[in-house]
Amino acid sequence: MQKSAFTMMELIFVIVILGILATIAVPKFSGMKEQADIAKGRSDVAAIRAAILNERQSQIIKGTSSYIPKLTPLTTSTTLFTGNGTRKLLTYGIKAGVWTHPADGNYTYTINGVATNFIYDSDDGTFTCTATASNHCAKLVD
């Protein structure tokens, strides 16, 4: 009766190969979360800007040329960018979390603990970020 099993050398060889693969793969995947957060932020910003223009066009058809006064109601909500309570912006909004609403007209999008500030101007309907050296403004809007 013959027993078959792996030898110690074969097991060590497999462990060494897995270690080499891990040292190659881990650095490549380390920046993936940040890249995914940036992609989500870009998508959100594009959706918000499109919704602002869409809402304005709806108002022009109704005879009103003003932009929506607020993107989020004054009441504290876990869902942002739904409109001001009387005028609708995004149908389902964006869940608060990486997006926060610290003050009226101001929003922040956080990636890896770094906040990028956005400002909504109801006079001209712009939703822009305020660039600093430490945030991801250019990556989110370019």
C-alpha positions, -999 to +999 in steps of 0.1 A: +000+000+000+015+033-011+006+067+003+008+097-018+014+132-003+032+164-011+068+167+000+080+195+022+100+209-008+069+210-030+049+229-003+077+254+002+080+259-036+042+266-038+044+291-009+073+309-024+055+313-058+024+326-040+045+351-021+060+363-053+026+367-070+013+385-040+041+410-040+034+418-076-004+419-074-009+438-041+006+471-052-014+470-084-047+467-065-039+491-037-049+522-058-081+505-071-104+517-043-093+553-049-098+550-086-132+535-080-142+563-057-130+589-083-151+571-110-181+572-087-176+608-079-172+617-116-205+599-123-223+617-095-210+651-105-221+645-141-256+633-130-260+663-107-250+688-134-272+671-160-301+672-135-296+709-128-298+716-166-327+693-171-347+709-142-339+744-157-351+733-191-384+720-175-388+754-158-382+773-191-410+753-207-432+763-178-423+799-183-398+803-154-362+809-162-347+805-128-323+777-117-334+755-088-327+775-056-314+745-035-302+710-045-311+695-011-340+705+012-332+723+044-342+693+065-315+669+075-317+640+051-298+608+044-305+614+007-289+644-011-296+662-044-334+655-044-344+692-049-356+719-026-389+703-016-410+720-043-388+715-073-374+680-080-338+674-090-326+637-089-356+613-086-338+590-061-310+613-049-276+602-038-272+585-004-252+606+021-219+591+031-190+600+009-212+630-001-220+654+028-239+686+030-222+708+056-239+741+047-265+755+024-251+753-012-220+735-001-212+698-005-182+677+001-171+645-016-146+625+005-120+601-010-096+583+015-103+609+042-096+639+018-126+661+013-132+679-020-156+709-016-183+717-042-204+748-043-238+753-060-246+787-073-283+791-079-278+824-099-261+806-128-267+769-120-231+760-117-219+731-095-182+735-092-154+723-069-130+745-051-095+732-059-068+729-034-035+711-036-047+683-013-080+673-029-092+655-061-110+684-078-093+680-112-099+643-112-136+646-104-145+673-130-121+670-159 
